[in-house]
């Protein structure tokens, strides 16, 4: 006959597992946000002892979280020299910008000439908030509004796979976009967004396509300049 002590053993073993999984999720989410927001910049070392103290957990959830973030390309786990935040790869950045340029230019050209009154009203509302964020130097707020602006355009064509592809590119470019988020770049991005909306309102497919291409090409040019000035941020920089 099984004793009460024996019956409690599986339960006692499961509970730490549940807590450990919850702790791993919490640490993973917090570290991901710290990396994407650049609180932990590219190349920053990730000391497990420091992280266990920071999050108040054992080493196991820290190790599991680092392995998850390694799978996402955000962390390099090196047994002999420790873990660090992954450097950016220019090749990946260029590929994702290429995808955005190709798809988002096609999106706005497709939208041109349609009944976009509701969409344009929402875009202009977003632009008012963008202007306020620029004036207040609210970079985090502007970042969210920027994503929402492009999201409204891509969602308007109602092609789920296109939206999923572009969204993946947005996420992959998140750290780069924040690195380029100077007050000057925010103001330029706002002006470029205004030109996209103005062109969309005219209904001219070529004009709105050109406005979107010019916007994304300007971001690419800034990236090139940034990579020359900060080669230490990129794993494959030629500088």
C-alpha positions as CSV (number, residue, x, y, z in Angstrom):
1,X,0.0,0.0,0.0
2,X,1.3,3.4,-0.9
3,X,2.0,5.7,2.0
4,X,0.9,9.4,2.3
5,X,4.5,10.4,2.0
6,X,4.9,8.4,-1.2
7,X,1.8,9.9,-2.7
8,X,3.1,13.4,-2.0
9,X,6.4,12.8,-3.8
10,X,5.1,13.3,-7.4
11,X,3.3,16.5,-6.4
12,X,6.4,17.8,-4.7
13,X,8.4,17.2,-7.8
14,X,5.8,18.9,-10.1
15,X,5.4,22.1,-8.2
16,X,9.1,23.2,-8.6
17,X,8.7,22.4,-12.3
18,X,5.7,24.7,-12.6
19,X,7.4,27.5,-10.8
20,X,10.6,26.9,-12.8
21,X,8.7,27.2,-16.0
22,X,7.0,30.4,-14.9
23,X,10.3,31.8,-13.8
24,X,11.8,30.9,-17.1
25,X,9.0,32.6,-19.0
26,X,9.4,35.7,-16.8
27,X,13.1,35.9,-17.2
28,X,12.9,35.3,-20.9
29,X,10.4,38.1,-21.4
30,X,12.3,40.5,-19.3
31,X,15.7,39.8,-20.9
32,X,14.1,40.0,-24.4
33,X,12.7,43.4,-23.6
34,X,16.0,44.6,-22.2
35,X,17.8,43.5,-25.3
36,X,15.3,44.8,-27.8
37,X,15.0,48.1,-26.0
38,X,18.8,48.4,-25.9
39,X,19.0,48.5,-22.1
40,X,21.3,45.5,-22.8
41,X,23.2,46.7,-26.0
42,X,24.7,44.4,-28.6
43,X,27.8,42.7,-27.2
44,X,26.9,43.2,-23.6
45,X,28.0,40.3,-21.4
46,X,25.3,38.3,-19.5
47,X,26.7,37.1,-16.2
48,X,24.5,34.3,-14.8
49,X,25.4,35.3,-11.2
50,X,24.3,38.9,-11.8
51,X,21.1,37.7,-13.6
52,X,20.2,35.3,-10.7
53,X,20.5,38.2,-8.3
54,X,18.6,40.6,-10.6
55,X,15.6,38.3,-11.0
56,X,15.7,36.4,-7.7
57,X,15.8,33.0,-9.3
58,X,18.1,30.0,-9.5
59,X,20.6,29.4,-12.3
60,X,18.3,27.0,-14.1
61,X,15.7,29.5,-15.3
62,X,18.5,31.8,-16.3
63,X,20.2,29.1,-18.4
64,X,16.8,28.1,-20.0
65,X,16.0,31.7,-20.8
66,X,19.4,32.3,-22.4
67,X,18.9,29.2,-24.5
68,X,15.5,30.4,-25.7
69,X,17.0,33.8,-26.6
70,X,19.8,32.1,-28.4
71,X,17.2,30.3,-30.5
72,X,15.7,33.7,-31.3
73,X,19.1,35.0,-32.4
74,X,19.3,37.6,-29.5
75,X,22.0,35.9,-27.4
76,X,25.2,34.0,-28.0
77,X,25.9,31.2,-25.5
78,X,29.5,30.3,-25.4
79,X,30.5,27.7,-22.8
80,X,34.1,28.8,-22.4
81,X,33.7,32.6,-22.4
82,X,30.1,33.1,-21.2
83,X,27.0,34.5,-22.8
84,X,26.5,37.9,-24.4
85,X,23.9,39.8,-26.3
86,X,24.2,39.0,-30.0
87,X,25.8,41.5,-32.3
88,X,23.6,42.6,-35.2
89,X,24.3,41.2,-38.7
90,X,24.3,43.7,-41.6
91,X,23.3,41.0,-44.0
92,X,20.2,40.2,-42.0
93,X,19.3,43.8,-41.7
94,X,19.7,44.4,-45.4
95,X,17.5,41.4,-46.2
96,X,14.7,42.5,-43.9
97,X,14.9,46.1,-45.3
98,X,14.7,44.6,-48.8
99,X,11.6,42.6,-47.8
100,X,10.0,45.7,-46.3
101,X,10.8,47.9,-49.3
102,X,9.4,45.3,-51.8
103,X,6.2,44.5,-49.9
104,X,5.3,47.9,-48.4
105,X,5.8,49.7,-51.7
106,X,3.5,47.2,-53.3
107,X,1.0,47.6,-50.5
108,X,0.7,51.4,-50.8
109,X,0.6,51.2,-54.6
110,X,-2.2,48.7,-54.3
111,X,-4.2,50.9,-51.9
112,X,-3.9,54.0,-54.1
113,X,-7.0,54.8,-55.9
114,X,-9.3,52.9,-53.6
115,X,-11.7,54.1,-51.0
116,X,-9.2,55.0,-48.3
117,X,-11.1,57.8,-46.4
118,X,-11.3,55.8,-43.2
119,X,-7.7,54.6,-43.4
120,X,-6.4,58.1,-44.2
121,X,-8.3,59.5,-41.2
122,X,-6.7,56.9,-38.9
123,X,-3.2,57.5,-40.4
124,X,-3.6,61.3,-39.9
125,X,-4.7,60.7,-36.3
126,X,-1.6,58.6,-35.8
127,X,0.5,61.3,-37.4
128,X,-0.8,63.8,-34.8
129,X,0.5,61.6,-32.0
130,X,3.8,61.1,-33.9
131,X,4.3,64.8,-34.0
132,X,3.6,65.1,-30.3
133,X,6.1,62.3,-29.6
134,X,8.7,64.0,-31.8
135,X,8.2,67.3,-29.9
136,X,8.5,65.6,-26.6
137,X,11.5,63.4,-27.7
138,X,9.4,60.4,-26.6
139,X,11.4,57.8,-28.5
140,X,9.6,54.8,-27.1
141,X,6.2,56.3,-27.8
142,X,7.3,57.2,-31.4
143,X,8.6,53.7,-31.9
144,X,5.2,52.2,-31.1
145,X,3.4,54.8,-33.3
146,X,5.8,54.1,-36.2
147,X,5.0,50.3,-36.0
148,X,1.2,51.1,-35.8
149,X,1.5,53.5,-38.8
150,X,3.0,50.8,-41.0
151,X,0.8,48.2,-39.5
152,X,-2.4,50.1,-40.6
153,X,-1.2,50.3,-44.1
154,X,-0.2,46.6,-44.4
155,X,-3.4,45.4,-42.7
156,X,-5.5,47.4,-45.1
157,X,-4.7,45.1,-48.1
158,X,-6.1,42.1,-46.1
159,X,-3.4,39.7,-47.1
160,X,-2.5,37.8,-43.9
161,X,0.7,36.2,-45.3
162,X,2.0,39.6,-46.5
163,X,1.2,41.0,-43.0
164,X,3.0,38.1,-41.3
165,X,6.1,38.5,-43.5
166,X,6.3,42.2,-43.0
167,X,5.7,41.8,-39.2
168,X,8.6,39.3,-39.0
169,X,10.8,41.9,-40.7
170,X,9.7,44.6,-38.3
171,X,10.6,42.5,-35.3
172,X,13.9,41.5,-36.8
173,X,14.7,45.2,-37.3
174,X,13.6,46.3,-33.9
175,X,17.0,46.8,-32.4
176,X,18.3,48.6,-35.4
177,X,15.4,51.0,-35.5
178,X,15.9,51.9,-31.9
179,X,19.7,52.4,-32.5
180,X,18.8,54.9,-35.3
181,X,16.1,56.6,-33.2
182,X,17.8,59.9,-32.7
183,X,15.7,63.1,-32.4
184,X,16.8,64.0,-35.9
185,X,15.8,60.6,-37.3
186,X,12.4,60.7,-35.6
187,X,11.7,64.1,-37.1
188,X,12.7,62.9,-40.6
189,X,10.7,59.7,-40.2
190,X,7.6,61.8,-39.3
191,X,8.1,64.0,-42.4
192,X,8.5,60.9,-44.6
193,X,5.3,59.4,-43.1
194,X,3.4,62.7,-43.9
195,X,4.5,62.5,-47.5
196,X,3.3,58.9,-47.7
197,X,-0.1,59.9,-46.4
198,X,-0.3,62.9,-48.7
199,X,0.6,60.8,-51.7
200,X,-2.0,58.1,-50.7
201,X,-4.6,60.8,-50.5
202,X,-3.9,62.0,-54.0
203,X,-4.7,58.5,-55.2
204,X,-1.6,58.4,-57.5
205,X,-0.1,54.8,-57.3
206,X,3.4,55.9,-58.5
207,X,3.5,58.9,-56.2
208,X,2.7,56.9,-53.1
209,X,5.0,54.1,-54.1
210,X,7.8,56.6,-54.6
211,X,7.1,58.1,-51.1
212,X,7.3,54.8,-49.4
213,X,10.5,53.7,-51.3
214,X,12.1,57.1,-50.4
215,X,11.2,56.6,-46.7
216,X,12.7,53.1,-46.5
217,X,15.7,54.0,-48.6
218,X,16.4,56.9,-46.2
219,X,16.5,54.4,-43.3
220,X,18.8,52.2,-45.2
221,X,21.2,55.1,-45.9
222,X,21.2,56.0,-42.2
223,X,22.0,52.4,-41.4
224,X,25.0,52.4,-43.7
225,X,26.3,55.5,-42.0
226,X,25.7,54.1,-38.6
227,X,27.4,50.9,-39.4
228,X,30.5,52.8,-40.5
229,X,30.6,54.8,-37.3
230,X,29.8,51.9,-35.0
231,X,31.3,48.7,-36.5
232,X,31.5,47.1,-33.0
233,X,27.7,46.7,-33.0
234,X,27.8,44.5,-36.2
235,X,29.2,41.0,-36.4
236,X,29.9,41.3,-40.1
237,X,30.9,44.9,-40.4
238,X,33.7,45.6,-42.9
239,X,34.8,48.8,-41.2
